[in-house]
Amino acid sequence: MKISEASTVSGVSARSLRHYEDEGLIVPGRLGNGFRDYCQTTIDRVLVIRSLLESGLPVRLVRDALPGLTDGSGAGAQVTRAEFLHEVGDFRDRLAARIAVLSAQQTALDAYLRAARRADL
């Protein structure tokens, strides 16, 4: 299928599909005229990529782990999956730490604003 149909089927914009290709996340086939040709396997991969990126994972992590997550279920894939899950856990922990810092900053700003408003009264 051409990029416009792949975009419709996957719910991912044509621009995003080209970006995924530029990042090495997908490799669509090419027709004789040079147009991209997306098969169902590539669309399935796009759906996995989209889900992972929407979760906030960086492209690097998705790119590194994607082959083992989408290519079979052998021992190598299980190791890659375990490593990926470990990295996702680490990413989540770093995110939680950033959220805690931001929450503390928000609390401090709320306190400042309350005090400033009382001073204006």
All heavy atoms as an XYZ file, in Angstrom:
921
protein
N       0.839     -1.175      0.000
C       0.000      0.000      0.000
C       0.885      1.240      0.000
O       1.975      1.231      0.565
C      -0.979     -0.033      1.171
C      -0.370      0.062      2.549
S      -1.541     -0.145      3.909
C      -1.566     -1.917      4.030
N       0.392      2.302     -0.604
C       1.128      3.561     -0.658
C       1.066      4.254      0.700
O       0.282      3.891      1.573
C       0.551      4.464     -1.739
C       0.801      3.955     -3.144
C       0.259      4.936     -4.156
C       0.435      4.389     -5.558
N      -0.202      5.262     -6.548
N       1.852      5.300      0.852
C       1.978      5.979      2.141
C       0.650      6.569      2.613
O       0.338      6.534      3.799
C       3.096      7.049      2.104
C       3.465      7.470      3.524
C       2.714      8.213      1.222
C       4.750      8.273      3.620
N      -0.162      7.075      1.695
C      -1.449      7.655      2.114
C      -2.362      6.587      2.701
O      -3.023      6.817      3.714
C      -2.124      8.363      0.934
O      -2.348      7.443     -0.121
N      -2.400      5.413      2.087
C      -3.224      4.328      2.613
C      -2.641      3.802      3.929
O      -3.376      3.532      4.874
C      -3.320      3.192      1.594
C      -4.262      2.098      2.015
C      -4.369      0.972      1.001
O      -3.785      1.065     -0.095
O      -5.045     -0.022      1.334
N      -1.316      3.688      3.990
C      -0.658      3.239      5.226
C      -0.956      4.202      6.365
O      -1.173      3.789      7.505
C       0.841      3.107      5.008
N      -0.989      5.476      6.050
C      -1.308      6.494      7.053
C      -2.731      6.304      7.573
O      -2.975      6.328      8.780
C      -1.145      7.884      6.442
O      -1.565      8.874      7.338
N      -3.657      6.086      6.671
C      -5.050      5.887      7.054
C      -5.227      4.620      7.884
O      -5.870      4.636      8.934
C      -5.944      5.815      5.793
O      -5.809      7.044      5.071
C      -7.397      5.588      6.162
N      -4.625      3.534      7.436
C      -4.766      2.244      8.112
C      -4.141      2.267      9.502
O      -4.700      1.741     10.459
C      -4.141      1.111      7.252
C      -4.018     -0.175      8.030
C      -4.946      0.902      5.990
N      -2.976      2.913      9.624
C      -2.243      2.896     10.896
C      -2.651      4.020     11.833
O      -2.383      3.944     13.035
C      -0.737      2.995     10.628
O      -0.408      4.265     10.090
N      -3.259      5.074     11.290
C      -3.582      6.234     12.109
C      -2.381      7.110     12.392
O      -2.412      7.978     13.257
N      -1.300      6.887     11.651
C      -0.058      7.657     11.794
C       0.085      8.527     10.553
O      -0.129      8.055      9.432
C       1.158      6.709     11.931
C       2.457      7.463     11.937
C       1.018      5.869     13.191
N       0.433      9.785     10.731
C       0.540     10.684      9.584
C       1.634     10.227      8.617
O       2.591      9.545      9.015
C       0.850     12.110     10.054
O       2.172     12.186     10.561
N       1.492     10.621      7.369
C       2.513     10.305      6.366
C       3.852     10.902      6.790
O       4.910     10.283      6.599
C       2.092     10.834      4.994
N       3.811     12.074      7.376
C       5.044     12.713      7.852
C       5.725     11.848      8.913
O       6.940     11.663      8.909
C       4.714     14.092      8.422
C       5.914     14.844      8.916
C       5.531     16.238      9.366
N       6.704     16.951      9.790
C       6.729     17.787     10.801
N       5.632     18.036     11.488
N       7.832     18.393     11.139
N       4.930     11.295      9.836
C       5.491     10.423     10.874
C       6.061      9.149     10.262
O       7.108      8.662     10.689
C       4.437     10.079     11.921
O       4.106     11.219     12.680
N       5.367      8.592      9.275
C       5.881      7.397      8.613
C       7.239      7.666      7.978
O       8.170      6.860      8.089
C       4.884      6.895      7.563
C       3.584      6.324      8.112
C       2.593      6.061      6.976
C       3.839      5.055      8.911
N       7.370      8.824      7.323
C       8.670      9.185      6.731
C       9.718      9.387      7.823
O      10.878      9.001      7.672
C       8.528     10.431      5.860
C       7.814     10.168      4.540
C       7.870     11.363      3.592
N       7.041     12.471      4.035
C       5.743     12.597      3.758
N       5.126     11.699      3.027
N       5.066     13.637      4.199
N       9.302      9.975      8.953
C      10.224     10.175     10.077
C      10.682      8.829     10.640
O      11.869      8.638     10.919
C       9.553     11.010     11.170
C      10.377     11.187     12.396
N      11.527     11.949     12.414
C      10.238     10.672     13.640
C      12.054     11.894     13.629
N      11.291     11.128     14.391
N       9.755      7.887     10.814
C      10.121      6.556     11.299
C      11.143      5.912     10.360
O      12.082      5.259     10.812
C       8.898      5.650     11.402
C       7.865      6.039     12.441
C       6.666      5.356     12.507
C       8.068      7.076     13.355
C       5.698      5.683     13.453
C       7.118      7.407     14.292
C       5.931      6.714     14.337
O       4.977      7.039     15.267
N      10.945      6.116      9.067
C      11.896      5.572      8.093
C      13.250      6.262      8.237
O      14.296      5.593      8.260
C      11.359      5.746      6.676
C      12.263      5.152      5.616
C      11.727      5.336      4.210
O      10.655      5.945      4.019
O      12.410      4.863      3.283
N      13.266      7.574      8.351
C      14.517      8.325      8.517
C      15.271      7.893      9.768
O      16.501      7.883      9.794
C      14.252      9.836      8.588
C      13.772     10.427      7.270
O      13.941      9.765      6.217
O      13.218     11.542      7.296
N      14.527      7.545     10.820
C      15.142      7.122     12.082
C      15.565      5.655     12.068
O      16.117      5.157     13.043
C      14.168      7.367     13.248
C      13.962      8.820     13.581
C      15.194      9.482     14.178
O      16.036      8.789     14.776
O      15.325     10.715     14.036
N      15.260      4.945     10.978
C      15.634      3.542     10.878
C      14.697      2.605     11.624
O      15.045      1.456     11.879
N      13.502      3.088     11.958
C      12.545      2.269     12.688
C      11.767      1.335     11.758
O      11.345      0.259     12.171
C      11.573      3.159     13.465
C      12.207      4.056     14.532
C      11.174      5.027     15.091
C      12.814      3.222     15.639
N      11.550      1.777     10.535
C      10.881      0.946      9.534
C      11.636      1.055      8.214
O      12.351      2.034      7.977
C       9.398      1.347      9.315
C       9.287      2.795      8.843
C       8.572      1.097     10.558
C       7.880      3.214      8.413
N      11.440      0.048      7.382
C      12.036      0.050      6.047
C      10.958     -0.421      5.078
O      10.834     -1.623      4.806
C      13.271     -0.875      5.965
C      13.888     -0.819      4.571
C      14.297     -0.526      7.030
N      10.170      0.521      4.564
C       9.136      0.114      3.612
C       9.782     -0.301      2.293
O      10.894      0.121      1.977
C       8.286      1.375      3.444
C       9.190      2.500      3.797
C      10.156      1.956      4.812
N       9.050     -1.129      1.555
C       9.529     -1.491      0.225
C       9.400     -0.301     -0.710
O       8.884      0.758     -0.335
N       9.888     -0.477     -1.912
C       9.776      0.572     -2.929
C       9.185     -0.014     -4.197
O       9.551     -1.111     -4.609
C      11.147      1.175     -3.245
C      11.787      1.971     -2.134
C      11.111      3.293     -1.954
N      11.710      4.022     -0.837
C      11.520      5.290     -0.609
N      10.750      5.996     -1.411
N      12.080      5.874      0.424
N       8.278      0.723     -4.803
C       7.706      0.336     -6.082
C       8.665      0.758     -7.192
O       9.607      1.531     -6.946
C       6.334      0.999     -6.264
C       5.270      0.630     -5.225
C       4.019      1.493     -5.406
C       4.928     -0.845     -5.321
N       8.422      0.304     -8.397
C       9.281      0.640     -9.530
C       9.404      2.133     -9.771
O      10.437      2.616    -10.247
N       8.375      2.878     -9.419
C       8.398      4.330     -9.609
C       9.024      5.070     -8.420
O       9.023      6.286     -8.373
C       6.989      4.858     -9.882
C       6.019      4.556     -8.755
O       6.400      4.052     -7.708
N       4.743      4.867     -8.991
N       9.531      4.312     -7.425
C      10.177      4.922     -6.264
C       9.248      5.186     -5.091
O       9.697      5.567     -4.014
N       7.938      5.005     -5.285
C       6.994      5.220     -4.188
C       7.202      4.165     -3.108
O       7.538      3.026     -3.395
C       5.554      5.144     -4.683
C       5.096      6.313     -5.510
C       5.959      7.319     -5.915
C       3.774      6.403     -5.903
C       5.537      8.389     -6.673
C       3.326      7.469     -6.666
C       4.211      8.468     -7.055
N       6.958      4.568     -1.872
C       7.043      3.619     -0.767
C       5.897      2.612     -0.871
O       4.786      2.959     -1.276
C       6.954      4.359      0.570
C       8.162      5.207      0.873
C       7.876      6.101      2.080
N       9.012      6.914      2.421
C       9.277      8.109      1.877
N       8.476      8.616      0.960
N      10.341      8.788      2.250
N       6.178      1.385     -0.444
C       5.177      0.319     -0.469
C       5.159     -0.331      0.909
O       6.120     -0.977      1.316
C       5.528     -0.709     -1.540
C       4.475     -1.787     -1.698
O       3.303     -1.527     -1.379
O       4.834     -2.895     -2.146
N       4.067     -0.124      1.643
C       3.944     -0.625      3.011
C       3.159     -1.932      3.024
O       2.033     -1.996      2.522
C       3.234      0.402      3.896
C       4.028      1.675      4.070
C       3.928      2.701      3.144
C       4.879      1.834      5.148
C       4.673      3.861      3.290
C       5.618      2.993      5.304
C       5.512      4.004      4.371
O       6.241      5.153      4.520
N       3.730     -2.961      3.626
C       3.033     -4.237      3.787
C       2.406     -4.265      5.189
O       2.680     -3.397      6.032
C       3.999     -5.408      3.600
S       5.306     -5.485      4.847
N       1.594     -5.262      5.456
C       0.916     -5.357      6.753
C       1.911     -5.511      7.897
O       1.701     -4.976      8.984
C      -0.097     -6.512      6.767
C      -0.950     -6.538      8.019
C      -1.732     -5.246      8.239
O      -2.395     -4.743      7.335
N      -1.661     -4.682      9.442
N       3.019     -6.221      7.659
C       4.032     -6.390      8.701
C       4.603     -5.034      9.116
O       4.807     -4.772     10.305
C       5.158     -7.318      8.211
O       4.578     -8.569      7.842
C       6.208     -7.534      9.269
N       4.836     -4.170      8.139
C       5.358     -2.830      8.445
C       4.315     -2.015      9.200
O       4.652     -1.296     10.146
C       5.789     -2.108      7.159
O       6.784     -2.901      6.497
C       6.368     -0.737      7.451
N       3.055     -2.152      8.810
C       1.981     -1.435      9.517
C       1.908     -1.907     10.965
O       1.780     -1.096     11.889
C       0.622     -1.635      8.809
C       0.655     -1.047      7.398
C      -0.513     -1.029      9.634
C       0.954      0.428      7.332
N       2.006     -3.207     11.177
C       1.985     -3.748     12.544
C       3.146     -3.172     13.356
O       2.992     -2.807     14.524
C       2.072     -5.275     12.529
C       0.839     -5.926     11.917
O      -0.208     -5.249     11.800
O       0.936     -7.113     11.533
N       4.310     -3.064     12.738
C       5.488     -2.502     13.395
C       5.254     -1.030     13.724
O       5.623     -0.554     14.796
C       6.704     -2.695     12.493
C       8.017     -2.319     13.110
C       9.136     -2.670     12.122
N      10.410     -2.196     12.564
C      11.343     -2.964     13.118
N      11.136     -4.246     13.288
N      12.494     -2.446     13.486
N       4.628     -0.302     12.800
C       4.312      1.118     13.017
C       3.420      1.275     14.243
O       3.607      2.189     15.048
C       3.655      1.732     11.761
C       2.976      3.055     12.061
C       4.690      1.902     10.650
N       2.452      0.381     14.405
C       1.547      0.462     15.559
C       2.302      0.250     16.870
O       2.030      0.934     17.863
C       0.416     -0.554     15.407
C      -0.521     -0.300     14.221
C      -1.519     -1.439     14.071
C      -1.213      1.041     14.341
N       3.271     -0.656     16.873
C       4.103     -0.871     18.063
C       4.939      0.378     18.333
O       5.010      0.866     19.470
C       5.009     -2.111     17.885
C       6.023     -2.205     19.008
C       4.182     -3.380     17.814
N       5.557      0.908     17.283
C       6.389      2.112     17.424
C       5.565      3.262     17.984
O       5.977      3.948     18.924
C       7.008      2.499     16.060
C       8.021      1.456     15.620
C       7.626      3.889     16.112
C       8.415      1.554     14.154
N       4.408      3.476     17.396
C       3.549      4.578     17.841
C       3.188      4.438     19.310
O       3.239      5.403     20.083
C       2.292      4.627     16.980
C       1.394      5.790     17.320
C       0.247      5.856     16.364
N      -0.973      5.832     17.152
C      -2.163      5.593     16.680
N      -2.336      5.317     15.429
N      -3.201      5.617     17.468
N       2.842      3.251     19.712
C       2.481      3.000     21.103
C       3.652      3.310     22.033
O       3.487      3.962     23.075
C       2.046      1.546     21.266
O       1.832      1.239     22.605
N       4.837      2.856     21.664
C       6.016      3.084     22.501
C       6.376      4.565     22.573
O       6.679      5.091     23.647
C       7.198      2.267     21.978
C       7.045      0.744     22.083
C       8.176      0.048     21.328
C       6.995      0.293     23.529
N       6.335      5.243     21.432
C       6.680      6.668     21.418
C       5.639      7.498     22.165
O       5.978      8.452     22.857
C       6.847      7.168     19.981
C       8.043      6.599     19.222
C       8.039      7.088     17.777
C       9.354      6.947     19.903
N       4.360      7.121     22.043
C       3.313      7.845     22.776
C       3.441      7.650     24.279
O       2.963      8.466     25.056
C       1.924      7.407     22.298
C       1.555      7.980     20.953
C       0.195      7.523     20.449
O      -0.403      6.609     21.053
O      -0.252      8.082     19.435
N       4.112      6.582     24.684
C       4.366      6.344     26.103
C       5.486      7.232     26.627
O       5.769      7.227     27.822
C       4.748      4.879     26.337
O       3.681      4.044     25.988
N       6.127      7.958     25.715
C       7.189      8.869     26.112
C       8.583      8.302     25.989
O       9.554      8.961     26.365
N       8.712      7.093     25.476
C      10.049      6.507     25.333
C      10.823      7.234     24.243
O      10.246      7.624     23.225
C       9.952      5.022     24.985
C       9.354      4.130     26.065
C       9.245      2.696     25.555
C      10.180      4.169     27.329
N      12.110      7.415     24.438
C      12.909      8.080     23.412
C      13.092      7.177     22.190
O      13.102      5.944     22.293
C      14.245      8.338     24.109
C      14.296      7.392     25.253
C      12.880      7.085     25.633
N      13.246      7.791     21.030
C      13.427      7.063     19.775
C      14.603      6.095     19.888
O      14.535      4.965     19.411
C      13.626      8.034     18.591
C      14.041      7.294     17.326
C      12.351      8.828     18.346
N      15.685      6.497     20.541
C      16.863      5.640     20.678
C      16.517      4.315     21.331
O      16.906      3.255     20.860
C      17.954      6.349     21.496
C      19.165      5.455     21.776
C      19.934      5.843     23.045
N      19.153      5.886     24.262
C      18.863      4.815     25.029
N      19.242      3.621     24.687
N      18.179      4.962     26.144
N      15.758      4.383     22.391
C      15.383      3.166     23.112
C      14.475      2.286     22.252
O      14.652      1.073     22.191
C      14.693      3.530     24.426
C      14.324      2.384     25.361
C      15.554      1.556     25.705
C      13.704      2.937     26.631
N      13.541      2.903     21.560
C      12.648      2.156     20.680
C      13.450      1.502     19.556
O      13.278      0.321     19.262
C      11.542      3.071     20.111
C      10.706      2.342     19.069
C      10.659      3.604     21.239
N      14.354      2.259     18.944
C      15.163      1.740     17.836
C      16.017      0.556     18.280
O      16.116     -0.454     17.591
C      16.066      2.826     17.259
C      16.863      2.354     16.047
C      17.898      3.363     15.539
N      17.447      4.729     15.441
C      17.777      5.708     16.287
N      18.586      5.477     17.304
N      17.334      6.929     16.108
N      16.623      0.674     19.453
C      17.504     -0.391     19.950
C      16.732     -1.668     20.264
O      17.223     -2.765     20.035
C      18.245      0.069     21.209
C      19.275      1.150     20.919
O      19.565      1.417     19.735
O      19.789      1.737     21.892
N      15.532     -1.527     20.795
C      14.794     -2.695     21.273
C      13.852     -3.291     20.238
O      13.506     -4.459     20.323
C      13.984     -2.310     22.503
N      13.460     -2.518     19.264
C      12.414     -2.939     18.342
C      12.679     -4.257     17.623
O      11.780     -5.085     17.532
C      12.146     -1.830     17.328
C      10.812     -1.886     16.624
C       9.661     -1.911     17.614
C      10.667     -0.705     15.701
N      13.888     -4.517     17.130
C      14.082     -5.796     16.427
C      13.734     -6.999     17.296
O      13.047     -7.916     16.843
C      15.568     -5.785     16.065
C      15.915     -4.342     15.982
C      15.067     -3.683     17.055
N      14.155     -7.024     18.520
C      13.865     -8.146     19.400
C      12.423     -8.217     19.840
O      11.924     -9.280     20.195
N      11.723     -7.087     19.805
C      10.324     -7.077     20.231
C       9.378     -7.510     19.121
O       8.286     -7.984     19.388
C       9.922     -5.678     20.707
C      10.632     -5.174     21.957
C      10.215     -3.743     22.245
C      10.345     -6.071     23.140
N       9.801     -7.344     17.876
C       8.896     -7.621     16.762
C       9.335     -8.782     15.888
O       8.589     -9.193     15.012
C       8.740     -6.367     15.878
O      10.022     -5.981     15.382
C       8.106     -5.234     16.634
N      10.520     -9.332     16.105
C      11.045    -10.382     15.235
C      11.131    -11.720     15.952
O      12.182    -12.107     16.437
C      12.440    -10.008     14.706
C      12.428     -8.751     13.872
O      11.343     -8.349     13.432
O      13.503     -8.164     13.663
N      10.033    -12.393     16.063
C      10.053    -13.747     16.593
C       9.999    -13.820     18.102
O       9.866    -12.836     18.814
N      10.132    -15.068     18.590
C      10.021    -15.287     20.022
C      11.107    -16.222     20.526
O      10.908    -16.941     21.493
C       8.633    -15.868     20.344
O       8.458    -17.087     19.643
N      12.267    -16.222     19.890
C      13.369    -17.080     20.321
C      14.028    -16.571     21.585
O      13.626    -15.569     22.174
N      15.081    -17.281     22.010
C      15.803    -16.915     23.233
C      16.389    -15.511     23.118
O      16.362    -14.743     24.079
C      16.896    -17.931     23.518
N      16.916    -15.167     21.945
C      17.472    -13.827     21.749
C      16.426    -12.754     21.932
O      16.681    -11.708     22.525
N      15.229    -13.010     21.444
C      14.135    -12.053     21.597
C      13.742    -11.912     23.062
O      13.427    -10.822     23.525
C      12.933    -12.480     20.761
N      13.797    -13.017     23.817
C      13.447    -12.962     25.245
C      14.473    -12.143     26.021
O      14.113    -11.378     26.903
C      13.331    -14.375     25.809
C      12.117    -15.119     25.297
C      12.079    -16.561     25.749
O      13.012    -17.065     26.355
N      10.982    -17.230     25.441
N      15.753    -12.295     25.670
C      16.807    -11.503     26.322
C      16.609    -10.033     25.991
O      16.662     -9.169     26.873
C      18.206    -11.996     25.903
C      19.287    -11.028     26.364
C      18.464    -13.394     26.446
N      16.370     -9.743     24.699
C      16.162     -8.358     24.285
C      14.954     -7.776     24.994
O      14.977     -6.634     25.448
C      15.976     -8.275     22.762
O      17.152     -8.778     22.132
C      15.740     -6.850     22.309
N      13.898     -8.550     25.112
C      12.690     -8.077     25.797
C      12.986     -7.782     27.260
O      12.560     -6.762     27.795
C      11.575     -9.120     25.669
C      10.297     -8.725     26.358
C       9.180     -9.721     26.063
N       8.053     -9.574     26.944
C       7.164     -8.592     26.892
N       7.283     -7.656     25.991
N       6.157     -8.541     27.749
N      13.734     -8.651     27.920
C      14.089     -8.431     29.327
C      14.932     -7.163     29.465
O      14.703     -6.355     30.376
C      14.829     -9.633     29.886
N      15.908     -6.987     28.585
C      16.743     -5.777     28.618
C      15.894     -4.538     28.368
O      16.059     -3.507     29.032
C      17.856     -5.876     27.574
C      18.901     -6.916     27.886
C      19.853     -7.166     26.720
O      19.639     -6.599     25.620
O      20.814     -7.923     26.912
N      14.991     -4.646     27.406
C      14.112     -3.525     27.076
C      13.243     -3.160     28.277
O      13.126     -1.989     28.636
C      13.246     -3.887     25.868
C      12.234     -2.840     25.520
C      12.628     -1.629     24.961
C      10.878     -3.064     25.733
C      11.695     -0.659     24.633
C       9.939     -2.095     25.417
C      10.346     -0.896     24.857
N      12.658     -4.162     28.897
C      11.812     -3.895     30.059
C      12.614     -3.263     31.198
O      12.115     -2.383     31.907
C      11.121     -5.180     30.526
C      10.069     -5.738     29.562
C       9.526     -7.069     30.069
C       8.954     -4.746     29.323
N      13.861     -3.682     31.359
C      14.731     -3.083     32.368
C      14.976     -1.604     32.032
O      14.881     -0.735     32.916
C      16.060     -3.846     32.452
C      17.011     -3.266     33.438
N      16.843     -3.395     34.805
C      18.130     -2.534     33.265
C      17.823     -2.759     35.424
N      18.618     -2.230     34.509
N      15.272     -1.313     30.763
C      15.500      0.082     30.359
C      14.238      0.916     30.501
O      14.298      2.076     30.898
C      16.026      0.143     28.922
C      17.487     -0.238     28.825
C      18.116      0.261     27.548
O      18.067      1.484     27.284
O      18.662     -0.577     26.820
N      13.086      0.322     30.177
C      11.821      1.044     30.347
C      11.596      1.352     31.827
O      11.174      2.454     32.186
C      10.637      0.245     29.761
C       9.303      0.852     30.166
C      10.743      0.183     28.245
N      11.904      0.382     32.689
C      11.786      0.621     34.130
C      12.699      1.742     34.593
O      12.286      2.605     35.386
N      13.934      1.747     34.099
C      14.865      2.828     34.436
C      14.342      4.177     33.941
O      14.412      5.189     34.654
C      16.251      2.568     33.825
C      17.000      1.460     34.528
O      16.572      1.027     35.623
O      18.027      1.009     33.973
N      13.809      4.205     32.720
C      13.258      5.432     32.156
C      12.092      5.927     33.007
O      11.992      7.099     33.330
C      12.804      5.189     30.710
C      12.229      6.404     30.049
C      13.054      7.380     29.515
C      10.852      6.580     29.956
C      12.531      8.510     28.903
C      10.316      7.697     29.355
C      11.151      8.663     28.825
N      11.235      4.993     33.416
C      10.098      5.338     34.256
C      10.547      5.904     35.594
O       9.985      6.873     36.096
C       9.217      4.096     34.459
C       7.913      4.408     35.161
C       7.864      3.614     36.459
N       6.659      3.949     37.193
C       6.668      4.696     38.294
N       7.781      5.175     38.773
N       5.561      4.963     38.932
N      11.591      5.322     36.175
C      12.115      5.810     37.453
C      12.680      7.228     37.306
O      12.462      8.077     38.178
C      13.186      4.867     37.995
C      12.623      3.513     38.410
O      11.379      3.384     38.543
O      13.428      2.574     38.584
N      13.395      7.482     36.220
C      13.922      8.835     35.979
C      12.775      9.824     35.786
O      12.816     10.956     36.290
C      14.857      8.843     34.764
C      16.189      8.166     35.007
C      17.198      8.398     33.889
N      16.715      8.021     32.571
C      16.787      6.805     32.049
N      17.313      5.812     32.737
N      16.336      6.567     30.826
N      11.736      9.394     35.098
C      10.568     10.239     34.891
C       9.882     10.545     36.222
O       9.506     11.684     36.501
C       9.593      9.553     33.927
C       8.329     10.304     33.558
C       8.653     11.608     32.846
C       7.454      9.427     32.665
N       9.738      9.527     37.066
C       9.119      9.726     38.384
C       9.932     10.709     39.222
O       9.360     11.552     39.932
C       8.987      8.385     39.107
N      11.257     10.631     39.135
C      12.115     11.565     39.878
C      11.918     12.992     39.373
O      11.850     13.937     40.163
C      13.574     11.139     39.764
N      11.823     13.146     38.044
C      11.595     14.482     37.479
C      10.237     15.021     37.910
O      10.090     16.205     38.225
C      11.685     14.434     35.954
C      13.105     14.286     35.475
C      13.308     14.222     33.982
N      12.263     14.745     33.141
C      11.978     14.263     31.934
N      12.651     13.253     31.429
N      11.024     14.805     31.210
N       9.228     14.137     37.928
C       7.886     14.553     38.352
C       7.915     15.002     39.811
O       7.290     16.001     40.178
C       6.868     13.417     38.132
C       6.624     13.223     36.631
C       5.568     13.691     38.871
C       5.826     11.976     36.285
N       8.658     14.300     40.663
C       8.753     14.671     42.082
C       9.376     16.052     42.230
O       8.902     16.875     43.035
C       9.563     13.625     42.846
N      10.424     16.326     41.447
C      11.069     17.643     41.499
C      10.084     18.721     41.044
O       9.936     19.769     41.690
C      12.358     17.666     40.646
C      12.862     19.074     40.427
C      13.429     16.802     41.289
N       9.396     18.460     39.930
C       8.427     19.437     39.428
C       7.285     19.645     40.409
O       6.815     20.770     40.600
C       7.889     18.987     38.068
C       8.884     19.057     36.909
C       8.297     18.388     35.674
C       9.267     20.499     36.618
N       6.848     18.587     41.043
C       5.776     18.697     42.031
C       6.215     19.552     43.216
O       5.453     20.394     43.716
C       5.355     17.307     42.498
O       4.316     17.393     43.424
N       7.449     19.351     43.660
C       7.973     20.164     44.770
C       8.069     21.629     44.358
O       7.741     22.530     45.143
C       9.338     19.629     45.201
N       8.478     21.872     43.118
C       8.551     23.254     42.637
C       7.160     23.873     42.558
O       6.969     25.034     42.924
C       9.232     23.300     41.264
C      10.714     22.995     41.314
C      11.333     22.884     39.939
O      10.684     22.519     38.970
N      12.624     23.189     39.861
N       6.193     23.082     42.107
C       4.824     23.574     42.034
C       4.295     23.904     43.424
O       3.658     24.942     43.634
C       3.918     22.537     41.357
C       2.483     23.008     41.221
C       1.598     21.945     40.588
O       1.902     20.755     40.618
N       0.495     22.379     40.023
N       4.568     23.061     44.386
C       4.137     23.300     45.765
C       4.757     24.584     46.301
O       4.081     25.404     46.954
C       4.508     22.095     46.655
O       3.833     20.938     46.155
C       4.124     22.324     48.101
N       6.035     24.791     46.022
C       6.720     26.010     46.475
C       6.111     27.247     45.818
O       5.909     28.278     46.476
C       8.208     25.913     46.173
N       5.814     27.156     44.534
C       5.196     28.292     43.843
C       3.791     28.566     44.375
O       3.400     29.727     44.538
C       5.147     28.036     42.334
C       6.493     28.127     41.615
C       6.352     27.652     40.176
C       7.036     29.549     41.659
N       3.034     27.510     44.657
C       1.704     27.692     45.244
C       1.797     28.423     46.583
O       1.021     29.343     46.862
C       1.005     26.342     45.427
C       0.564     25.713     44.112
O       0.506     26.417     43.084
O       0.282     24.489     44.126
N       2.750     28.029     47.397
C       2.936     28.671     48.703
C       3.321     30.137     48.521
O       2.809     31.020     49.237
C       3.999     27.932     49.509
N       4.207     30.396     47.581
C       4.620     31.772     47.311
C       3.411     32.610     46.881
O       3.216     33.732     47.363
C       5.705     31.808     46.230
C       6.015     33.209     45.770
C       6.833     34.043     46.528
C       5.471     33.711     44.592
C       7.101     35.337     46.123
C       5.728     34.998     44.180
C       6.540     35.811     44.943
O       6.802     37.091     44.543
N       2.608     32.076     45.953
C       1.447     32.825     45.464
C       0.429     33.073     46.573
O      -0.138     34.164     46.668
C       0.788     32.072     44.300
C       1.588     32.074     42.993
C       0.958     31.119     41.984
C       1.682     33.484     42.422
N       0.203     32.077     47.440
C      -0.724     32.276     48.565
C      -0.224     33.397     49.479
O      -0.985     34.273     49.897
C      -0.892     30.980     49.360
C      -1.883     30.008     48.771
C      -2.223     28.864     49.733
N      -1.062     28.131     50.205
C      -0.489     27.113     49.546
N      -0.973     26.718     48.399
N       0.571     26.514     50.039
N       1.056     33.366     49.783
C       1.631     34.392     50.661
C       1.575     35.760     49.998
O       1.250     36.764     50.669
C       3.072     34.018     51.015
N       1.849     35.816     48.708
C       1.832     37.090     48.001
C       0.419     37.658     47.938
O       0.224     38.876     48.088
C       2.388     36.919     46.588
N      -0.560     36.798     47.764
C      -1.955     37.272     47.710
C      -2.420     37.762     49.074
O      -3.168     38.743     49.163
C      -2.861     36.148     47.194
C      -2.669     35.895     45.723
C      -3.598     34.823     45.197
N      -3.327     34.590     43.787
C      -3.059     33.399     43.258
N      -3.059     32.323     44.027
N      -2.824     33.269     41.985
N      -2.002     37.088     50.150
C      -2.368     37.544     51.491
C      -1.728     38.892     51.784
O      -2.325     39.729     52.443
C      -1.914     36.524     52.536
C      -2.982     35.471     52.776
C      -2.546     34.529     53.831
N      -1.865     33.497     53.032
C      -1.112     32.522     53.473
N      -0.872     32.412     54.726
N      -0.575     31.660     52.686
N      -0.524     39.114     51.312
C       0.161     40.370     51.526
C      -0.527     41.519     50.813
O      -0.470     42.655     51.267
C       1.623     40.277     51.074
N      -1.196     41.210     49.682
C      -1.892     42.245     48.910
C      -3.211     42.655     49.582
O      -3.752     43.697     49.270
C      -2.179     41.755     47.503
C      -0.922     41.742     46.628
O       0.073     42.392     46.989
O      -0.956     41.078     45.567
N      -3.739     41.822     50.465
C      -5.035     42.122     51.085
C      -4.930     43.119     52.157
O      -4.394     43.780     52.715
C      -5.676     40.853     51.639
C      -6.059     39.818     50.599
C      -6.612     38.574     51.306
C      -7.125     40.353     49.650
